Amino acid sequence: MRRFVVISIFAVAVLAGIRIAGSSGSEAVNPEDKNEILGNAVLTDLNGSEVTLEKYAGKTVLIDIWETWCTPCLRSMPTLQKLMDDYPDDFVVLAVSPGYMDTPDQVREFVANHDYTFEFVFGEDLARDLNVQSIPFKVYVDPEGQYIESVLGTQGPERDYEKAREIIHRYL
């Protein structure tokens, strides 16, 4: 008797990082355009107030585009919190909900039920302008607000920590 193993597309997506549609990330947007997009980005905090990257001048910023249902996104959060705890004066995580499937109320509920000290914001326009089509998707921004690089998915807690730590130290 033959046995078949069926792996759902959803299971593969969860293991590899969630792919929303199209290409694997924001390859079509060049670094110069990303600097303009980041410089013009207006995000909204959980209370409806506008937030720009200028607020974080002098810090390395990790824009983490995530959603509450994204298992790899959620698994990255303890590592990101450790980085914020280890570099409180030099590093901030901007947790951006792109609104792919989450509602603002779902994001607020998640935040209320977790002790992360990230800056949680809504950023559908930012995700669209950066052509983000898969999550988790991370964008590193230097202390002067300039694009450093983007990372799709996760390489596990230790490698993700070391990658971010290396970037933070580069700009200390």
Protein Blocks (a to p, Z undefined) as FASTA:
>chain_A
ZZdddddfklmmmmnopafbhcfbjmlpcfklmmmmmmmpccddfkopacdfklmgoiac
ddddddfklmklmmmmmmmmmmmmmmmmlgccddddehlmpcfklmmmmmmmpccfbdcd
ddfklmmmnopabdcddddddfkopafbdcehjebjklmmmmmmmmmmmmZZ
